[in-house]
């Protein structure tokens, strides 16, 4: 019975990762394309699953073009607005 627990945990991690990869919006996965994450998680289940959780899961923030700055959060953060006062 105790030998079965690690196997079930690895299987659960693999299934969770595959579902997460499949449900992630296009372009939000980090570091690798979707097909590469699927292959990594399937071919190397434990290491691939941990790698996906650490380095591949989408962030809560939408991707920004390289070099762009984040939008101001309110009028007091917008320098142009403050200059116009």
C-alpha positions as CSV (number, residue, x, y, z in Angstrom):
1,X,0.0,0.0,0.0
2,X,2.8,2.5,0.9
3,X,4.4,1.8,-2.5
4,X,1.3,2.9,-4.2
5,X,1.1,6.4,-2.7
6,X,4.1,7.9,-4.6
7,X,2.8,6.4,-7.9
8,X,-0.7,7.9,-7.3
9,X,0.9,11.3,-6.4
10,X,3.0,11.4,-9.6
11,X,0.0,10.3,-11.6
12,X,-2.1,13.1,-10.0
13,X,0.6,15.7,-10.7
14,X,0.9,14.6,-14.3
15,X,-2.9,14.7,-14.9
16,X,-3.1,18.1,-13.2
17,X,-0.3,19.5,-15.3
18,X,-1.8,18.2,-18.6
19,X,-5.2,19.7,-17.7
20,X,-3.6,23.0,-16.8
21,X,-1.6,23.1,-20.0
22,X,-4.7,22.3,-22.1
23,X,-6.7,25.0,-20.4
24,X,-4.1,27.8,-20.5
25,X,-4.9,30.6,-22.9
26,X,-2.8,30.7,-26.0
27,X,0.5,32.5,-25.5
28,X,0.4,32.5,-21.7
29,X,2.7,29.5,-21.0
30,X,6.2,30.5,-20.1
31,X,9.6,29.4,-21.4
32,X,8.4,26.6,-23.8
33,X,5.5,26.2,-26.3
34,X,2.5,24.1,-25.3
35,X,3.5,21.0,-27.3
36,X,6.9,21.0,-25.6
37,X,5.4,21.2,-22.1
38,X,3.1,18.3,-22.9
39,X,6.0,16.1,-24.2
40,X,8.1,17.0,-21.1
41,X,5.3,16.2,-18.7
42,X,4.5,12.9,-20.4
43,X,8.0,11.7,-21.1
44,X,9.5,12.6,-17.7
45,X,6.5,12.7,-15.4
46,X,7.9,13.8,-12.0
47,X,10.6,16.1,-13.3
48,X,8.5,17.5,-16.1
49,X,5.6,18.2,-13.7
50,X,7.8,20.0,-11.2
51,X,9.4,22.0,-14.0
52,X,6.0,23.0,-15.4
53,X,4.8,24.1,-11.9
54,X,8.0,26.1,-11.3
55,X,8.8,27.5,-14.8
56,X,5.9,27.0,-17.1
57,X,2.6,27.9,-15.4
58,X,1.0,31.1,-16.7
59,X,1.2,34.1,-14.5
60,X,-1.8,36.1,-13.5
61,X,-0.5,39.1,-15.5
62,X,-1.2,39.3,-19.2
63,X,2.0,39.1,-21.4
64,X,3.4,42.5,-22.3
65,X,5.4,43.4,-25.4
66,X,9.2,43.5,-24.6
67,X,10.3,46.9,-23.4
68,X,6.8,48.3,-22.6
69,X,6.1,49.7,-19.2
70,X,3.1,48.7,-17.1
71,X,0.0,50.9,-17.3
72,X,-0.6,53.3,-14.5
73,X,-2.9,52.0,-11.8
74,X,-4.7,55.3,-11.0
75,X,-4.5,59.0,-11.9
76,X,-2.0,59.7,-9.2
77,X,0.4,57.2,-10.8
78,X,0.1,58.8,-14.3
79,X,2.8,61.4,-14.8
80,X,1.1,63.0,-17.8
81,X,-2.1,63.4,-15.8
82,X,-0.2,65.0,-12.9
83,X,1.6,67.4,-15.2
84,X,-1.8,68.7,-16.5
85,X,-3.0,69.7,-13.0
